[in-house]
Every structure is written in structure tokens, then in C-alpha cells.
Amino acid sequence: MPQLPDDLDAVAVRTWCSLALEALGRERAEIDAINVYPIADGDTGTNLYLTVESAAAAVEAVFAAHETGATVPATADAVRAMAHGALIGARGNSGTILAQLLRGMAGVLADGGDAAHLRLALARAADAARRAVAHPVEGTVLTVAAAAAEAAEGDSAAGGEPDLRTVVHAAYDGALAALARTPEQLAVLGRAGVVDAGGRGLVAVLGALVETVTGQAPVRGPRTARGKGPTPVDGGSVLGLPVGGTPVEGVPAAGFPAGGVPEADVPLGEGPLDCPEDGGAGPAFEVIYLLEAGDEQVARLRTRLDALGDSLVVVGGDGLWHVHVHVDDAGAAVEAGVEAGRPYRIRITHFATESGHDLRVQAEPAQRAVVVVVPGDGLAGLCTEAGATTVIARPGEPPASGELVDAIRRAHAREVVLLPNDAALRHTAAAAAEQARTEGVRVALVPTRAAVQGIAALAVHEPDRGFDEDVVAMTAAAGATRYAELAVAERQSWTMAGICQAGDILGLIDGDVAVIGADVPATARTVLDRMLAAGGELVTLVLGEDVPDSLAEALEEHVREGYLAVDTVVYRGGHQRAPLLIGVE
């Protein structure tokens, strides 16, 4: 039996994130099913899951940065990582508001994790979320958050030293009671006979906090409707909320890079969040992106986006912002971001075709598609031209399983071949494939370990042949491709090829350091010679954005002069971690 925490330290925060992700994974489908406000797009549960998955991954990165088990991260580092992860991974209205709530809590919990700090954290979080909404609507997640804070504060009004377990139970019970009242406060919920989906997601997150602190999940009433479909409203007796649903595996494990976690807290933004009064038809597109920009530029951006649409929320600070808006002109929303700074991770959803608003215009799914993870924009363009759906793995930002599931959904096919192109992503990809299978998609995971293996697999893909036959052919092509990459040593260390010094050029073949060199051209030639010594017919070179074309020309000439009947193809990989990727088939 693990020792229960007396306060919310870093280990407790890590446990909370993990349990919250598990809870949202179990309830994701059912929360999606009751999503009718502000847009009935059936994705609230999914958005909350992806937001918490990003928060959990950021916390794991902090723990992974502590290479020995003798120490654990500081509480402040863990809660700030949680808030930052939620910020960069927030999806939709619900995910963005949850990110704000977590950031509001982090600002207080960084100073202490006892009961008094938790009560204050809940109050600050609820207030920050409400202030971010231009026209707050009762009966939403804002109401549930406020009720949780009020219940936690009211529990200590009798005097005496507050107890952490009592506070979390009070907050959970207050949120659950408020959730039951949401259909009475918001007409669209009452007509649909459901509680607020975002509020129910917050109850799941607070339930995970109860389990973290007490060691036991909160007790709920009997399951309704066999755990299927919307949660019925029966005279306010909705306390028996369903807890079942589709299980989602793949809670992030240690090993995520620690880059991107801020050292200082980031102030909450206060951009308005406009919601339709009755959950009716609104703008056609949802636009989400991360933005690198200054405070003045973001202030102007808020004004411009507010005029373009509704459901606007801009959260962040210190140069990094999360932007979410519903508009009819998606291009104008992105252009506004470009004028303000550097937008990236841009995601545009057309409600009519992707949210199920008008099933008559929804395209028939394709029979088969390929989803491929690529390390840079250049290869993304190449794979897109070949018909694949791409996910970009930016340096230090490996995609989470939720991003892969989202890409599988975007592929809109009955059968999907998934190419992770990174050994470290194999378990993440397996979790994504399993989740997609529960949604009725036939998914085959080809365990490609490098981008050049993915290129080889995609080259032999034939959607007209049988699925199993196609997967076998792609797996064989990937397996027949040896892969290498060049990297710059960051510090002195021992490798399979000997001791390297900071600044040395490392040539990794099939994942192991095989060559230590002084410059990129000479190291690349040595790596090619090692790989071609065992034979080969085709060399693939993928150049990073700062690598000159002259290097590719020199390596092509080296292969042409030294190895007869071996062809060479060159691609531009764009902004990728390695200056050069090499494949030999």
C-alpha cells in the first residue's frame, strides 16, 4: 500500500496527472456523447483527454530529467510543468478552460501543497477561468469549478486546521452537486437531458485528485443506462454518473525530453471566451494554434480575432500563447496569428464535416490510409504528396498518443497503416492504434524506427491490394532499410565507438554510435562506407534546413564513384533534430 501524501508534492502531482488521464480515458466516449454546448461537436471528452495527456507528459519530463532516484523534482517544477503541458496541449473550449484552471492552481501550489494552499488554489483557478470569459454562462464548467472552490472553502469555515483529505472530498462533492444542477441552469442541457460535458470532465479530474490524496476513488451512485449514451437527468439525481466507457491505455511514461518546461510561472491570459447562448449553429471553423509573440502583439490579436468570430480564448505569457477561436474565415484567423508572431501546431476543424453537425455532407471514409510521423516540414510535404496523413515530431516535442489518434481520425479511412518512424514512439503509437481500433478503425502498426524506413515503406504502399498483403510489403521494405543519422555531441561521454568530446560529430547506425568525427562531410562519408560495405541498391539522404546542398552533391559523387549501380535520392527535411539522415536499401 503506497504511502498517502500529507500535501501535494511533486510525486502526488505526478500521480494526480496519471489518474486523471486514466479517468478521462475511461469516460472519454461518454463525455463526448453528452457534448451539446457550446457546439454539439461530440469532442469534449477527447479534448480533455488530450489536454491532460500533454500535462502528464510534461510532468513525466521533469521526473525524467532527474537521472538518479535519490531525489525528486521540486513541487514548483512539477506543477508548473503540469500547467505548461496543459497550455501547449489544450484542445477546444473545454481543454483550454481546463488548462486555465490548472495554471491557476499551479500559481498557488508552487508555494505549497497543504490544505490551505489547495483551497486557495481552487479559488484562484475558478476566478481566473471566469475572468477569461467575456460573457460567463451558468451551467457550464465555470459553474462547476466555482462550486468546487466554494465547497472547499466552506468546509473549513467551522474553524480549526484544514485537512487535505477533507478539502479534496469537499471540492469533489461540491463539483458533483453543481454538475447535477447544470441542466436547470442551461436550457440546451435541460432539453437534451444531459449534464454539462466540460463540467463532467472536471469532476473526473477532481475525482482523480481524491484518489491521489486518499488512496480510494470517490464512490458514485449506480451506473445508468448500462454506461451507454448521455447521462440522464432525473430530478437532479444525476449523482449516479456513469464511470464506464472505452478504456484508453498509454499513460505517458518517463523519458519525455525536459525541454520547453518553463522555470518561472507564466501569467494567465484574459482573452474573452464568447459562447452562443443556446448551443446553436455558430461559425463554421474551429482554429487552434500555439503562438510565439509579445504581449502587445497578442493584445492586438485578441481584438482582431474577437471581431472575426466567437469562443475566443488566448492563454499564456512570456512569449508563448495558446489561441483558440471559432470563425467562418479560418484563413483570416491564421493570418492574424502570422501578423502577431509565429504560429505553429495549427489545427483547423470544419464543424460541418468533422463534428457531425450535418451527417449528410460528411464524406464517405476511404478504404485505406497511411499515417506517418515525420521529423520536419520537408518530409511532411513529401509524405503528403504521396497521400499520407502526417504528424510532425518537432525537436524536443514527441507527439503524444492523442495526436496520433487525431491524425488517424483525420485520415478518415476504414483501414490505417501507422508508421511511427521512431523507436521511442513505439509504445505511444501502440496505444494510439488500440484506441483507434475501439472506434472501429482497422489499424496496423509497422514498427519503423527512423524516417528513412517510413519513406521506404510508403514507397511500396499500394491501397488497391489486400490490407494484410500491403502491410507485409511495407514492413518488409522498412526492415530492409538500414538507417543512420548524424548528431552533434553535447558533452563528453562514452559511446560504442569510444569517448567523444562536446562538439564532435557522431554517426549513429541503426541507433548506435559507430563513428566519431570532426566534421559533417567526413563523418557522413565514413558512415556511408560502413553501411554500403554490406551492399545496397539505393541511398536516401535527408538534409536538415541548415545543411548546404553542396554536402548532398559531394555525397552523391562519393557514392557514384565508389559503388557501382547504387542510386542516390536527396530530400530536404526542413527543421529536424539531425543535420543528416541516411537510409540504405
C-alpha positions in Angstrom: 0.0 0.0 0.0 1.7 3.3 -1.1 2.1 6.0 1.5 -0.6 8.6 1.2 0.6 12.2 0.7 0.2 14.8 3.5 0.4 17.5 0.9 0.6 17.8 -2.9 4.3 17.3 -3.5 5.8 16.5 -6.9 5.1 12.8 -6.6 1.4 13.5 -5.7 1.1 15.8 -8.7 2.5 13.1 -11.0 0.1 10.6 -9.6 -2.8 13.0 -10.0 -2.0 13.6 -13.6 -1.7 9.8 -14.3 -5.0 9.1 -12.5 -6.8 12.0 -14.2 -5.6 10.7 -17.6 -6.9 7.2 -16.8 -10.3 8.6 -15.6 -10.7 10.7 -18.7 -9.7 7.7 -20.9 -12.4 5.6 -19.3 -15.1 8.3 -19.6 -14.0 10.0 -22.9 -16.6 8.4 -25.1 -19.5 9.1 -22.7 -18.4 12.7 -22.2 -18.2 13.1 -26.0 -21.8 11.7 -26.2 -23.3 14.4 -23.9 -21.4 17.3 -25.5 -24.2 19.7 -26.7 -22.8 23.1 -25.6 -21.5 25.4 -26.8 -21.2 23.4 -30.0 -22.6 19.9 -30.3 -19.5 18.6 -31.9 -19.1 15.5 -29.7 -15.4 16.0 -28.8 -15.3 17.4 -25.2 -14.1 14.2 -23.7 -11.5 13.7 -26.3 -10.3 17.3 -26.0 -10.0 17.0 -22.2 -8.1 13.7 -22.6 -5.6 15.2 -25.0 -5.1 18.3 -22.7 -4.4 16.2 -19.7 -2.2 13.8 -21.7 0.0 16.8 -22.6 0.1 17.9 -18.9 1.0 14.4 -17.7 3.8 14.2 -20.4 5.3 17.4 -19.2 5.4 16.3 -15.6 7.0 13.0 -16.7 9.6 15.0 -18.5 10.5 16.8 -15.2 10.9 13.4 -13.5 12.9 12.0 -16.4 15.4 15.0 -16.0 16.3 13.6 -12.6 18.6 10.8 -13.7 19.0 9.3 -10.2 16.3 8.1 -8.0 17.8 9.8 -4.9 15.9 13.0 -5.4 12.6 14.0 -6.9 11.7 17.3 -8.5 10.6 20.3 -6.5 6.8 20.7 -6.2 7.0 24.0 -8.0 8.7 22.4 -11.0 6.1 19.7 -11.2 3.0 22.0 -11.0 4.5 24.5 -13.5 5.3 21.6 -15.9 1.7 20.4 -15.5 0.4 23.9 -16.3 2.7 24.4 -19.2 1.9 21.0 -20.7 -1.8 21.7 -20.5 -1.2 25.0 -22.2 0.6 23.6 -25.2 -1.7 20.6 -25.5 -5.0 22.3 -24.8 -7.8 21.4 -27.2 -11.2 23.0 -27.8 -13.1 25.2 -25.3 -13.1 22.6 -22.6 -9.4 21.8 -22.8 -8.5 25.4 -22.9 -10.6 26.2 -19.8 -9.1 23.2 -18.0 -5.6 24.4 -18.9 -6.5 27.8 -17.3 -7.8 26.0 -14.2 -4.6 24.0 -13.9 -2.5 27.1 -14.4 -4.5 29.0 -11.8 -3.9 26.2 -9.3 -0.2 25.9 -10.2 0.4 29.6 -9.3 -0.6 28.8 -5.7 0.6 25.2 -5.4 4.1 26.2 -6.4 4.3 27.9 -3.0 2.9 24.9 -1.0 0.7 21.9 -1.3 -1.1 21.7 2.1 -4.8 22.0 2.6 -4.8 25.8 2.9 -2.9 26.3 -0.3 -5.2 23.8 -2.1 -8.3 25.8 -1.0 -6.7 29.0 -2.3 -5.6 27.3 -5.5 -9.1 26.1 -6.3 -10.5 29.6 -5.7 -7.8 31.3 -7.8 -8.3 28.8 -10.6 -12.1 29.3 -10.7 -11.7 33.0 -10.6 -9.1 33.1 -13.4 -11.3 30.9 -15.6 -14.4 33.0 -15.1 -12.4 36.3 -15.7 -11.2 34.8 -19.0 -14.8 34.5 -20.3 -16.3 37.7 -21.7 -19.9 36.6 -21.1 -19.9 33.8 -18.4 -22.8 31.3 -18.8 -24.1 29.5 -15.7 -24.5 25.7 -16.0 -21.0 25.2 -17.6 -17.7 24.0 -16.3 -17.2 27.5 -14.9 -20.1 26.9 -12.5 -18.7 23.5 -11.5 -15.3 24.9 -10.8 -16.7 27.7 -8.7 -18.8 25.3 -6.7 -15.8 23.1 -6.0 -13.8 26.1 -4.7 -16.7 27.3 -2.6 -17.3 23.9 -1.1 -13.6 23.5 -0.2 -13.6 26.9 1.4 -16.9 26.4 3.2 -15.7 23.1 4.7 -13.1 25.0 6.7 -15.4 27.8 7.9 -16.1 25.9 11.1 -12.5 26.7 12.2 -9.5 24.5 13.1 -6.7 23.4 11.0 -7.8 22.3 7.5 -7.2 18.7 6.5 -6.1 17.9 2.9 -8.3 14.8 2.6 -11.3 16.7 3.9 -10.7 19.6 1.4 -10.4 17.4 -1.7 -13.5 15.4 -0.7 -15.4 18.7 -0.2 -14.3 20.1 -3.5 -15.3 16.9 -5.3 -18.7 16.7 -3.6 -19.4 20.4 -4.4 -18.5 19.9 -8.0 -20.6 16.8 -8.4 -23.6 18.5 -6.8 -23.2 21.6 -9.1 -22.9 19.3 -12.1 -26.3 17.8 -11.3 -27.8 21.2 -11.3 -26.4 22.3 -14.7 -29.5 21.2 -16.7 -31.6 23.5 -14.6 -29.3 26.4 -15.4 -28.7 26.0 -19.1 -31.7 25.3 -21.3 -29.9 23.4 -24.0 -28.8 20.9 -21.4 -32.2 20.5 -19.9 -33.8 19.9 -23.4 -31.2 17.3 -24.2 -31.5 15.6 -20.8 -27.7 15.8 -20.1 -25.3 17.5 -17.7 -22.6 19.8 -19.0 -19.8 17.7 -20.6 -17.0 20.0 -19.6 -18.2 20.0 -16.0 -18.3 16.3 -16.0 -14.8 16.2 -17.2 -13.7 18.5 -14.4 -15.5 16.2 -11.9 -13.4 13.3 -13.3 -10.2 15.3 -12.8 -11.2 16.2 -9.2 -12.1 12.5 -8.6 -8.5 11.6 -9.6 -7.3 14.2 -7.0 -9.4 12.5 -4.3 -7.9 9.1 -5.2 -4.4 10.6 -5.2 -4.8 12.0 -1.7 -7.0 9.3 -0.1 -5.9 6.2 -2.0 -9.5 5.4 -2.9 -11.6 6.6 -5.9 -14.7 8.5 -4.8 -17.9 6.4 -4.6 -20.6 7.2 -7.1 -24.1 6.0 -7.5 -25.2 3.1 -9.7 -24.4 3.2 -13.3 -27.2 4.5 -15.6 -28.2 3.3 -19.0 -25.6 0.5 -18.8 -22.9 3.1 -19.2 -24.0 4.0 -22.7 -25.0 7.3 -24.2 -25.9 10.6 -22.3 -26.2 10.8 -18.6 -29.9 11.1 -17.8 -31.3 13.9 -15.7 -33.8 12.6 -13.2 -35.0 15.2 -10.9 -31.4 16.2 -10.1 -30.5 12.7 -9.1 -27.6 12.6 -11.5 -25.1 11.8 -8.8 -25.0 8.3 -10.1 -22.8 9.3 -13.0 -21.6 6.6 -15.4 -18.0 5.7 -14.8 -17.5 3.3 -17.7 -16.6 3.8 -21.3 -13.9 3.0 -23.7 -10.6 2.3 -21.8 -7.6 4.1 -23.2 -4.2 2.8 -22.4 -0.9 4.5 -22.8 -0.4 6.8 -19.8 2.9 8.6 -20.6 5.9 7.1 -19.0 9.2 8.7 -18.1 11.5 9.5 -20.9 10.0 12.6 -22.5 12.5 15.4 -23.1 12.5 18.1 -20.5 12.8 21.0 -23.0 10.0 23.5 -23.0 9.1 23.4 -19.3 9.4 27.0 -18.0 11.4 27.8 -15.0 9.0 30.5 -13.9 5.2 30.6 -13.8 3.5 32.0 -16.9 0.7 34.6 -16.2 -2.8 33.7 -17.2 -4.2 35.4 -20.3 -7.5 37.2 -20.0 -8.8 36.9 -23.6 -12.6 36.8 -23.9 -14.4 33.5 -24.5 -17.7 34.1 -26.1 -20.2 31.2 -26.2 -23.5 31.0 -28.0 -26.5 31.5 -25.7 -28.1 28.2 -26.6 -25.6 25.9 -28.2 -27.0 26.6 -31.6 -25.3 26.9 -35.0 -22.3 29.2 -34.9 -19.1 29.8 -37.0 -18.0 27.0 -39.4 -14.4 26.5 -38.2 -12.5 25.9 -35.0 -9.0 27.3 -35.3 -6.3 26.4 -32.7 -2.6 27.2 -32.7 0.4 27.9 -30.4 1.9 31.4 -30.9 5.2 32.9 -30.2 4.6 36.6 -29.7 5.0 39.6 -27.4 2.3 40.9 -25.1 1.5 44.0 -27.3 1.1 41.9 -30.4 -1.2 39.5 -28.6 -3.4 42.3 -27.3 -3.9 43.4 -30.9 -4.5 39.8 -31.9 -7.3 39.4 -29.3 -9.1 42.5 -30.7 -8.8 41.3 -34.3 -9.9 37.7 -33.5 -12.8 38.9 -31.3 -14.2 40.7 -34.4 -13.8 37.6 -36.6 -15.7 35.1 -34.5 -16.6 33.8 -31.0 -15.4 31.3 -28.4 -12.1 33.2 -28.3 -9.6 32.3 -25.6 -5.9 33.3 -25.6 -3.9 31.8 -22.7 -0.2 32.1 -21.9 2.6 34.6 -21.4 6.3 35.1 -21.5 6.2 34.9 -25.3 4.2 31.6 -25.6 0.4 31.6 -26.1 -2.4 29.2 -26.9 -5.0 30.6 -29.2 -8.5 29.1 -29.8 -11.4 30.7 -31.7 -14.5 29.8 -33.7 -14.7 31.7 -37.1 -16.2 31.5 -40.5 -12.9 32.6 -42.1 -10.2 30.2 -40.9 -7.6 31.8 -43.2 -8.1 35.2 -41.6 -7.7 33.8 -38.1 -4.3 32.2 -39.1 -3.2 35.3 -40.9 -3.9 37.3 -37.8 -1.5 35.0 -35.9 1.2 35.3 -38.6 1.0 39.1 -38.2 1.2 38.8 -34.4 4.2 36.4 -34.3 5.0 32.8 -35.2 2.0 30.4 -35.1 2.6 26.7 -35.2 0.8 23.4 -34.4 -2.1 24.9 -36.4 -5.3 22.8 -36.3 -8.4 23.8 -38.2 -11.6 21.8 -37.8 -14.6 22.3 -40.0 -17.6 21.6 -37.8 -20.0 20.6 -40.6 -17.8 17.7 -41.8 -15.9 16.7 -38.7 -18.2 17.3 -35.7 -21.2 15.5 -37.1 -23.4 18.6 -37.4 -24.6 17.6 -40.8 -24.0 14.0 -41.5 -25.4 14.4 -45.0 -22.3 16.3 -46.1 -19.8 14.1 -44.3 -17.6 12.4 -46.8 -17.6 8.6 -47.1 -14.4 7.2 -45.4 -11.6 6.0 -47.7 -10.8 2.3 -47.7 -7.2 2.8 -46.6 -4.8 5.5 -45.5 -1.3 5.8 -44.1 -0.4 8.0 -41.1 3.2 8.8 -40.8 5.3 10.6 -38.1 8.0 12.8 -39.7 10.8 14.9 -38.1 10.4 18.0 -40.2 8.3 20.1 -42.5 10.1 19.0 -45.6 9.3 15.3 -45.2 5.8 16.2 -44.2 5.3 17.8 -47.6 6.9 14.8 -49.3 4.6 12.3 -47.5 1.5 14.4 -48.0 2.2 14.4 -51.8 2.3 10.6 -51.5 -1.1 10.6 -50.0 -0.2 10.1 -46.3 -1.5 12.0 -43.3 1.4 13.4 -41.4 2.2 14.2 -37.8 5.3 16.4 -37.3 7.6 15.4 -34.4 9.4 18.7 -33.7 12.8 18.6 -31.8 12.1 18.0 -28.2 8.3 17.6 -28.8 7.5 14.0 -29.5 3.8 13.5 -30.4 1.5 12.1 -27.7 -0.8 9.2 -28.4 -3.7 11.6 -28.6 -2.1 13.4 -31.5 -1.6 10.1 -33.3 -5.3 9.2 -32.7 -6.3 12.6 -34.0 -4.3 12.0 -37.2 -5.9 8.6 -37.7 -9.3 10.3 -37.4 -8.2 13.0 -39.9 -7.2 10.2 -42.3 -10.9 9.2 -42.4 -10.3 5.7 -43.6 -11.6 2.2 -42.6 -8.0 0.8 -42.6 -4.9 2.7 -41.5 -1.2 1.8 -41.6 0.6 3.7 -38.8 4.4 4.5 -39.3 5.9 6.0 -36.0 9.4 6.3 -37.5 11.0 6.4 -34.1 11.8 3.5 -31.7 10.9 5.8 -28.7 7.4 6.2 -30.1 6.5 2.5 -30.5 4.5 2.3 -27.2 2.8 5.6 -27.8 1.9 4.5 -31.3 0.6 1.2 -30.0 -1.7 3.0 -27.5 -3.0 5.2 -30.3 -3.6 2.2 -32.5 -5.5 0.4 -29.8 -7.7 3.5 -29.1 -8.5 3.9 -32.8 -9.5 0.2 -33.0 -12.1 0.8 -30.3 -13.6 3.4 -32.7 -14.0 0.9 -35.4 -10.8 1.6 -37.5 -8.6 -1.3 -38.5 -5.1 -0.2 -37.7 -1.8 -1.9 -38.4 1.4 -0.6 -36.7 4.5 -1.0 -38.7 7.3 -0.5 -36.2 9.5 1.8 -38.2 12.4 3.2 -36.2 13.5 6.0 -38.5 12.1 8.4 -41.1 14.0 6.7 -43.9 12.4 3.4 -43.1 9.0 5.2 -43.3 9.9 6.6 -46.7 10.8 3.1 -47.9 7.5 1.7 -46.5 5.4 4.4 -48.1 7.1 3.9 -51.4 5.8 0.4 -51.8 2.3 1.2 -50.4 -0.5 0.1 -52.7 -4.0 0.8 -51.5 -5.6 -1.4 -54.1 -4.2 -4.7 -52.8 -5.3 -6.6 -49.7 -4.7 -4.9 -46.4 -2.6 -7.7 -44.9 -0.6 -8.0 -48.1 0.1 -4.3 -48.2 1.2 -4.2 -44.5 3.6 -7.2 -45.1 5.1 -5.4 -48.1 5.5 -2.1 -46.2 7.0 -3.9 -43.2 9.5 -5.8 -45.5 10.6 -2.6 -47.2 11.1 -0.9 -43.9 13.0 -3.8 -42.4 15.3 -4.0 -45.5 16.4 -0.3 -44.9 19.3 0.4 -42.7 19.2 3.8 -41.1 21.8 6.3 -39.8 21.9 9.9 -38.6 24.5 12.5 -37.8 24.3 14.3 -34.5 26.5 16.8 -32.5 27.8 15.6 -29.2 26.6 17.9 -26.4 29.1 16.7 -23.8 32.0 14.3 -23.2 30.7 10.8 -22.9 31.4 7.1 -23.6 30.0 5.6 -26.7 30.2 2.3 -28.6 32.8 4.0 -30.8 34.9 5.3 -27.9 35.0 8.6 -25.9 33.5 11.6 -27.7 34.0 15.3 -26.7 31.5 18.1 -26.8 31.1 19.3 -30.4 32.2 16.1 -32.0 30.1 14.8 -34.9 28.6 11.4 -34.1 27.5 8.9 -36.8 24.8 6.7 -35.5 24.0 3.5 -37.5 20.8 1.6 -36.5 20.7 3.6 -33.3 24.2 3.0 -32.1 27.2 5.4 -32.3 29.5 3.9 -34.9 31.7 6.9 -36.0 33.1 9.8 -34.1 34.3 12.6 -36.5 35.4 16.2 -36.5 33.1 17.5 -39.3 29.9 16.6 -41.0 31.2 15.7 -44.6 33.9 13.4 -43.5 31.7 11.7 -40.9 28.9 11.2 -43.4 31.3 9.6 -45.9 32.6 7.2 -43.3 29.1 6.3 -42.3 28.1 5.6 -45.9 31.1 3.4 -46.4 30.3 1.4 -43.3 26.7 0.9 -44.4 27.4 0.2 -48.1 30.1 -2.4 -47.2 27.2 -4.8 -46.7 25.7 -4.0 -50.1 22.9 -1.8 -51.1 20.9 -0.5 -54.1 19.6 2.9 -53.0 20.9 5.6 -50.7 18.5 8.1 -49.3 19.8 11.4 -47.9 17.6 13.7 -45.8 19.2 17.1 -45.2 18.4 19.4 -42.3 17.4 23.0 -43.0 20.9 24.4 -42.3 22.8 21.8 -44.4 24.1 23.2 -47.7 23.2 21.5 -51.0 26.9 21.1 -51.6 27.0 18.3 -49.0 24.4 16.3 -50.8 26.3 16.8 -54.1 29.6 15.7 -52.6 28.0 12.5 -51.0 26.2 11.7 -54.3 29.6 11.9 -56.1 31.2 9.7 -53.3 28.6 7.0 -53.8 28.7 7.2 -57.6 32.5 6.9 -57.7 32.8 4.1 -55.1 29.7 2.0 -55.5 28.5 1.0 -59.0 24.8 0.5 -59.6 23.8 2.3 -56.3 21.4 5.2 -56.8 21.0 8.2 -54.5 17.9 10.3 -53.8 18.0 13.5 -51.8 15.2 15.2 -49.8 15.1 18.3 -47.8 13.8 17.6 -44.3 13.4 21.1 -43.0 13.7 21.9 -39.3 14.7 18.5 -37.9 16.8 17.3 -35.0 19.6 15.7 -37.0 21.6 17.6 -39.7 21.6 14.5 -41.9 19.5 11.3 -42.1 20.8 8.4 -44.2 19.0 5.3 -45.4 20.4 2.3 -47.4 18.1 -0.2 -49.1 
